[in-house]
């Protein structure tokens, strides 16, 4: 008997087509983090519709093959759901940081009600709902075969390139604004609401492009010059975006990209002389330096201008940090509840920080997790980072082949996201969420047991 997949050759299966559709929807509408965005409705609605279609067409995921990543996501979901469980008044009042809220019932002359741990329950519900899309992407990924998984870096690179083109359109003054996210008119942020998240996504593109060009056994083709050109465009668009954190992420990505492609470049050139790779690296850096000078001269390097003009004392992140640390101390170890930073910060905000705009996040997701989820959240975060560290060490110790290079790519992408999370909140946008899932799966596939082939129709 002949497997159906062998008959259709390289044609993609339903799981891959559904995953592609979901990634495209997330690219269009998943660039914002606020709960009240139309894009959130579009992304989550499309997720459930596509999951139902996947069930109807017989897509069979392999949860056992993605166990560590699935376990992390499910524990995170369980933690949020636990925060929504109503607690007895005595237990709730014993939680740290609830004394001011307890006084409200006394002033109203009413008995203390049963309340959930999350001080802002609607925000916790939104946090739980946001996990549906990354979990769906993870399960769809587990249903792919080896050939389909090999197409995903090219798909992610296409999404990064498309986002860059939108950013260049904004840079040209054409005035493109995404109605599905709360982007700022005139800001270069691509399909994202935040230019920092946009710049991070382009930095990820700088990692994916060389791997897409030099992975596998292929010789030098049109992919190599295309990847070099894309990396240079990504870097220059990052500079034009005005993101200072993105500028650093882009620089780190450029260094890691050279390390990722070292083996592939040597293989592509056969048995090259020792000086070839340093010469290529020096040439790429020199071209980028020339373009950087041109960009600065033309007053298009907004990121550098912002880094030079804005002092630390003027940055709201630095000014709000003492308040955030005090809030963590007040609510630890139980936490204040997932997603409720904005209204909770307003309860603690001192007069000297009041302004017309609001401080929507701590701009350090590690601190915000400590505030929202307390000790349980920090333990889960430590476990996730520990898994990443151990898997990354295995990936960089192994002899590089196509699968191991993808694992190193996944490790590098997660490193960029973790670094960006020190000064921002990129993982709260659906597009960065699903990118992290893809990166984690590449890392897992290159360092853990191979994914089993999904059952095929005969």
C-alpha positions as MATLAB code, in Angstrom:
seq = 'XXXXXXXXXXXXXXXXXXXXXXXXXXXXXXXXXXXXXXXXXXXXXXXXXXXXXXXXXXXXXXXXXXXXXXXXXXXXXXXXXXXXXXXXXXXXXXXXXXXXXXXXXXXXXXXXXXXXXXXXXXXXXXXXXXXXXXXXXXXXXXXXXXXXXXXXXXXXXXXXXXXXXXXXXXXXXXXXXXXXXXXXXXXXXXXXXXXXXXXXXXXXXXXXXXXXXXXXXXXXXXXXXXXXXXXXXXXXXXXXXXXXXXXXXXXXXXXXXXXXXXXXXXXXXXXXXXXXXXXXXXXXXXXXXXXXXXXXXXXXXXXXXXXXXXXXXXXXXXXXXXXXXXXXXXXXXXXXXXXXXXXXXXXXXXXXXXXXXXXXXXXXXXXXXXXXXXXXXXXXXXXXXXXXXXXXXXXXXXXXXXXXXXXXXXXXXXXXXXXXXXXXXXXXXXXXXXXXXXXXXXXXXXXXXXXXXXXXXX';
ca = [
       0.000    0.000    0.000;
       1.164    3.556   -0.732;
       0.851    6.459    1.670;
      -1.321    9.267    0.471;
       1.440   11.795    1.217;
       3.823   10.087   -1.186;
       1.236   10.415   -3.956;
       0.885   14.143   -3.550;
       4.656   14.628   -3.288;
       5.574   17.981   -1.791;
       2.030   19.336   -1.553;
       1.270   20.557    1.983;
      -1.218   18.788    4.210;
      -4.246   20.337    5.938;
      -2.372   21.010    9.184;
       0.210   23.130    7.362;
      -2.429   25.040    5.381;
      -4.421   25.770    8.548;
      -1.254   26.857   10.359;
      -0.358   29.180    7.469;
      -3.833   30.705    7.555;
      -3.560   31.290   11.303;
      -0.107   32.882   11.017;
      -1.334   35.225    8.274;
      -4.311   36.294   10.396;
      -2.013   36.893   13.357;
       0.326   38.935   11.139;
      -2.582   41.122    9.994;
      -4.366   41.593   13.320;
      -2.018   40.365   16.061;
       0.346   43.295   16.455;
      -1.285   44.861   19.517;
      -1.485   43.891   23.184;
      -4.470   45.849   24.520;
      -7.533   43.796   25.398;
      -9.985   46.208   23.732;
      -8.503   46.005   20.226;
     -10.549   44.747   17.289;
      -7.510   42.734   16.307;
      -7.799   40.606   19.444;
     -11.326   39.601   18.446;
     -10.155   38.770   14.919;
      -7.179   36.686   16.083;
      -9.048   34.731   18.737;
     -12.111   34.237   16.581;
      -9.960   32.971   13.702;
      -8.083   30.690   16.101;
     -11.231   28.891   17.218;
     -12.649   28.696   13.691;
      -9.424   27.190   12.358;
      -9.181   24.770   15.295;
     -12.693   23.547   14.522;
     -11.766   23.148   10.842;
      -8.649   21.206   11.855;
     -10.763   18.825   13.913;
     -13.279   18.373   11.096;
     -10.624   17.563    8.477;
      -8.929   15.044   10.760;
      -5.723   16.848   11.769;
      -4.088   14.786   14.501;
      -1.585   16.636   16.706;
       1.080   14.802   18.681;
       0.963   16.392   22.171;
       3.552   13.972   23.579;
       6.125   15.275   21.102;
       5.734   18.870   22.326;
       5.402   17.992   26.004;
       7.780   20.531   27.645;
       6.416   23.541   25.751;
       2.798   22.408   26.035;
       3.292   21.829   29.751;
       4.604   25.370   30.253;
       1.630   26.863   28.389;
      -0.921   24.693   30.210;
       0.555   25.539   33.627;
       0.395   29.226   32.703;
      -3.261   28.783   31.723;
      -4.009   26.893   34.945;
      -2.348   29.653   36.984;
      -4.571   32.314   35.412;
      -7.707   30.198   35.855;
      -6.809   29.640   39.512;
      -6.620   33.406   39.976;
     -10.242   33.605   38.792;
     -11.586   31.174   41.401;
     -13.709   32.960   44.080;
     -12.093   32.787   47.523;
     -13.760   32.964   50.949;
     -13.726   36.475   52.458;
     -11.347   35.522   55.272;
      -8.819   33.977   52.918;
      -9.085   36.817   50.421;
      -8.576   39.482   53.105;
      -5.471   37.624   54.305;
      -3.828   38.058   50.903;
      -1.241   40.869   50.807;
      -2.268   44.206   49.289;
      -6.043   43.767   49.737;
      -6.599   45.991   52.763;
      -7.680   49.073   50.763;
     -10.195   47.019   48.790;
     -11.523   45.362   51.943;
     -12.355   48.796   53.356;
     -14.798   49.466   50.508;
     -17.282   46.851   51.721;
     -17.018   48.152   55.299;
     -17.707   51.738   54.208;
     -20.741   50.534   52.227;
     -22.011   48.628   55.260;
     -22.024   45.320   53.383;
     -20.566   41.920   54.196;
     -17.320   41.005   52.526;
     -18.117   39.080   49.292;
     -16.303   36.096   47.811;
     -13.720   37.498   45.409;
     -11.070   36.005   43.099;
      -7.368   36.452   43.709;
      -7.151   38.608   40.572;
      -7.964   42.178   41.553;
      -9.052   42.911   37.969;
     -10.913   39.724   36.916;
     -11.648   40.943   33.372;
      -7.926   41.362   32.752;
      -7.268   37.821   33.979;
      -9.971   36.476   31.646;
      -8.267   38.284   28.776;
      -4.908   36.796   29.793;
      -6.375   33.290   29.740;
      -8.008   33.878   26.348;
      -4.725   35.105   24.878;
      -3.154   31.663   25.347;
      -5.539   29.975   22.903;
      -3.596   31.100   19.819;
      -0.099   29.973   20.897;
      -1.491   26.630   22.093;
      -3.244   26.152   18.728;
      -0.022   26.968   16.848;
       1.887   24.491   19.005;
      -0.551   21.641   18.360;
      -0.725   22.365   14.624;
       3.081   22.371   14.492;
       3.162   18.950   16.144;
       0.958   17.581   13.328;
       3.397   18.594   10.567;
       5.840   16.239    8.890;
       9.533   16.991    8.381;
       9.118   18.581    4.937;
       6.361   20.907    6.161;
       8.367   21.962    9.208;
      11.266   22.825    6.882;
       9.032   25.402    5.129;
       8.297   27.367    8.307;
      11.499   29.484    8.441;
      10.697   30.726    4.932;
       7.142   31.532    6.012;
       8.338   33.457    9.082;
      10.859   35.321    6.928;
       8.072   36.248    4.493;
       6.005   37.661    7.372;
       8.974   39.702    8.642;
       9.641   40.989    5.118;
       6.000   41.959    4.662;
       6.049   43.805    8.008;
       9.208   45.615    6.914;
       7.569   46.680    3.644;
       4.657   48.149    5.592;
       7.189   50.009    7.757;
       8.957   51.353    4.663;
       5.584   52.470    3.327;
       5.059   54.415    6.555;
       8.586   55.820    6.294;
       7.833   57.114    2.804;
       5.002   59.233    4.225;
       2.234   57.223    2.565;
       0.365   57.127    5.875;
      -0.533   53.462    6.367;
      -2.327   52.794    9.654;
      -3.672   49.448   10.851;
      -7.275   49.805   12.010;
      -7.034   46.507   13.915;
      -4.356   47.721   16.343;
      -3.859   50.943   18.258;
      -0.859   52.165   16.290;
       0.232   55.803   16.438;
      -0.278   57.744   13.192;
       3.055   58.799   11.738;
       5.041   56.212   13.720;
       7.017   53.546   11.854;
       5.708   50.366   13.444;
       4.657   48.156   10.519;
       1.656   46.025   11.469;
       2.419   46.465   15.188;
       1.018   48.992   17.626;
       4.445   49.467   19.210;
       7.635   50.322   17.333;
       9.726   48.346   19.824;
       7.792   45.172   19.001;
       8.103   45.941   15.299;
      11.867   46.398   15.594;
      12.165   43.150   17.562;
      10.282   41.286   14.835;
      12.667   42.677   12.216;
      15.638   41.670   14.385;
      14.189   38.151   14.414;
      14.054   38.416   10.624;
      17.800   39.149   10.686;
      18.284   35.755   12.342;
      15.910   33.819   10.091;
      17.163   35.152    6.730;
      20.692   33.647    6.803;
      19.424   30.322    8.163;
      16.850   30.207    5.364;
      19.630   30.884    2.841;
      22.375   28.584    4.103;
      20.639   25.696    5.918;
      20.471   22.209    4.431;
      22.763   20.886    1.754;
      22.053   23.541   -0.862;
      24.856   25.341   -2.655;
      24.994   29.069   -3.242;
      21.846   30.206   -5.037;
      19.748   33.324   -5.293;
      18.899   32.861   -1.625;
      22.309   34.045   -0.399;
      22.275   37.572   -1.903;
      18.561   37.857   -1.087;
      19.238   37.071    2.577;
      22.097   39.598    2.751;
      19.907   42.285    1.195;
      17.024   41.516    3.560;
      19.265   41.670    6.631;
      20.575   45.079    5.596;
      17.035   46.348    4.951;
      15.838   44.955    8.273;
      18.649   46.733   10.123;
      18.085   50.045    8.378;
      14.324   49.880    8.970;
      15.021   49.246   12.660;
      17.113   52.415   12.747;
      14.317   54.349   11.049;
      11.688   53.030   13.468;
      12.998   55.042   16.412;
      13.261   52.009   18.708;
      16.292   52.192   20.971;
      15.727   48.663   22.304;
      15.258   47.477   18.724;
      18.579   49.028   17.737;
      20.330   46.914   20.380;
      18.347   43.808   19.383;
      19.303   44.359   15.746;
      22.999   44.621   16.636;
      22.860   41.425   18.716;
      20.955   39.653   15.933;
      23.605   40.622   13.394;
      26.369   39.069   15.520;
      24.385   35.877   16.185;
      23.422   35.610   12.510;
      27.099   35.440   11.575;
      27.594   32.633   14.104;
      24.529   30.775   12.808;
      25.708   30.841    9.201;
      29.391   30.085    9.729;
      29.028   26.357    9.037;
      26.564   26.853    6.191;
      28.778   29.354    4.399;
      31.780   27.049    4.640;
      29.746   24.143    3.288;
      28.361   26.272    0.453;
      31.886   27.212   -0.676;
      33.183   23.647   -0.460;
      36.650   23.852    1.155;
      37.216   27.604    1.462;
      40.400   29.240    2.765;
      40.453   30.307    6.405;
      40.188   33.980    5.546;
      36.894   33.638    3.604;
      34.417   33.774    6.509;
      36.132   36.739    8.267;
      36.229   38.507    4.903;
      32.503   37.944    4.320;
      31.662   39.086    7.854;
      33.833   42.179    7.501;
      32.255   43.022    4.142;
      28.704   42.744    5.505;
      29.566   44.888    8.536;
      31.303   47.460    6.315;
      28.284   47.688    3.982;
      26.010   48.116    6.983;
      28.303   50.825    8.419;
      28.245   52.758    5.138;
      24.463   52.539    4.936;
      24.259   53.579    8.586;
      26.321   56.699    7.919;
      24.095   57.522    4.946;
      20.987   56.973    7.089;
      22.295   59.290    9.819;
      23.284   61.924    7.257;
      19.794   61.803    5.755;
      18.267   62.124    9.275;
      16.550   58.737    8.951;
      18.258   56.997   11.897;
      15.521   57.921   14.384;
      16.595   55.247   16.872;
      20.042   56.781   17.212;
      18.571   60.282   17.512;
      16.243   59.143   20.307;
      19.063   57.328   22.108;
      21.177   60.490   22.021;
      18.447   62.952   22.983;
      16.480   61.163   25.714;
      18.164   60.888   29.083;
      17.433   58.153   31.590;
      15.848   60.583   34.012;
      13.236   61.578   31.411;
      12.196   58.002   30.661;
       8.954   56.939   32.347;
      10.327   53.407   32.670;
      13.053   54.624   35.019;
      10.767   57.048   36.874;
       8.105   54.404   37.459;
      10.501   51.636   38.513;
      10.511   52.456   42.277;
       6.702   52.395   42.283;
       6.616   49.049   40.464;
       9.099   47.548   42.923;
       7.009   48.798   45.841;
       3.888   47.247   44.281;
       5.649   43.895   43.906;
       6.582   44.026   47.582;
       2.998   44.881   48.583;
       1.358   42.008   46.649;
       4.036   39.316   46.943;
       3.897   36.284   47.131;
       0.293   35.879   45.918;
       0.430   38.500   43.171;
      -2.201   41.017   42.091;
      -3.663   39.019   39.204;
      -2.672   38.615   35.588;
      -3.129   41.528   33.194;
      -4.227   44.100   35.742;
      -1.163   46.354   35.773;
      -2.799   49.522   34.433;
      -5.642   49.965   36.976;
      -3.498   48.659   39.828;
      -0.694   51.096   39.006;
      -3.211   53.948   39.119;
      -4.028   52.953   42.695;
      -0.365   53.408   43.636;
       0.695   56.156   41.220;
       2.236   59.178   43.020;
       1.324   62.743   42.040;
       4.753   63.444   40.540;
       4.160   60.764   37.868;
       0.730   61.981   36.789;
       0.504   62.965   33.115;
      -1.988   62.970   30.254;
      -0.934   59.562   28.994;
      -1.044   56.413   31.115;
       1.642   53.909   32.106;
       0.172   50.760   30.558;
       2.843   48.233   31.586;
       5.909   47.964   33.784;
       8.048   47.822   30.597;
       9.862   44.910   32.185;
       7.894   41.705   31.816;
       9.942   39.903   34.451;
       8.915   42.482   37.040;
       5.335   42.500   35.778;
       5.118   38.721   36.106;
       6.373   39.049   39.675;
       3.644   41.630   40.323;
       0.809   39.807   38.529;
       1.550   36.160   39.328;
       3.714   36.417   42.435;
       5.864   33.496   43.498;
       4.047   30.866   41.359;
       4.622   32.982   38.251;
       8.302   33.464   39.059;
       8.746   29.714   39.558;
       7.123   29.006   36.191;
       9.251   31.691   34.554;
      12.399   30.195   36.092;
      11.411   26.732   34.846;
      10.819   28.040   31.311;
      14.137   29.921   31.238;
      15.879   26.886   32.700;
      14.494   24.666   29.932;
      15.615   27.215   27.335;
      19.104   27.400   28.851;
      19.619   23.635   28.980;
      18.211   23.066   25.489;
      20.298   25.925   24.093;
      23.464   24.511   25.623;
      22.752   21.152   23.962;
      22.018   22.824   20.615;
      25.259   24.828   20.552;
      27.342   21.822   21.637;
      26.055   19.494   18.900;
      27.577   19.148   15.481;
      25.662   21.527   13.192;
      23.285   20.012   10.662;
      20.010   21.396    9.288;
      17.996   20.409   12.382;
      20.601   21.637   14.870;
      20.959   24.961   13.035;
      17.188   25.411   13.342;
      17.491   24.612   17.055;
      20.178   27.287   17.390;
      17.920   29.692   15.503;
      15.110   28.971   17.957;
      17.471   29.515   20.875;
      18.618   32.856   19.440;
      15.062   34.064   18.779;
      14.066   33.294   22.355;
      17.199   35.095   23.577;
      16.184   38.237   21.685;
      12.645   38.079   23.088;
      13.915   37.546   26.631;
      16.284   40.482   26.256;
      13.543   42.714   24.847;
      11.284   41.721   27.765;
      13.711   43.412   30.152;
      12.659   46.824   28.823;
       9.269   46.143   27.207;
       6.364   43.693   26.899;
       6.676   42.029   23.448;
       5.286   38.645   24.501;
       1.875   40.200   25.128;
       1.293   40.612   21.371;
      -0.099   37.539   19.543;
       2.450   37.752   16.719;
       5.434   37.611   19.075;
       3.676   34.872   21.075;
       3.366   32.556   18.076;
       6.908   33.406   16.954;
       8.121   32.266   20.370;
       6.195   29.002   19.982;
       7.816   28.339   16.590;
      11.242   29.150   18.044;
      10.669   26.897   21.052;
       9.605   24.037   18.778;
      12.696   24.426   16.585;
      14.819   24.340   19.722;
      12.975   21.296   21.058;
      13.128   19.377   17.772;
      16.879   19.898   17.502;
      17.707   18.887   21.076;
      15.003   16.435   22.125;
      13.418   13.312   20.647;
      12.320   13.582   17.038;
       8.684   14.340   16.400;
       6.832   11.225   15.267;
       5.263   11.250   11.863;
       1.534   12.009   12.103;
      -0.814    9.227   11.006;
      -1.335    9.254    7.248;
      -4.379    8.297    5.239;
      -3.866    5.329    2.916;
];
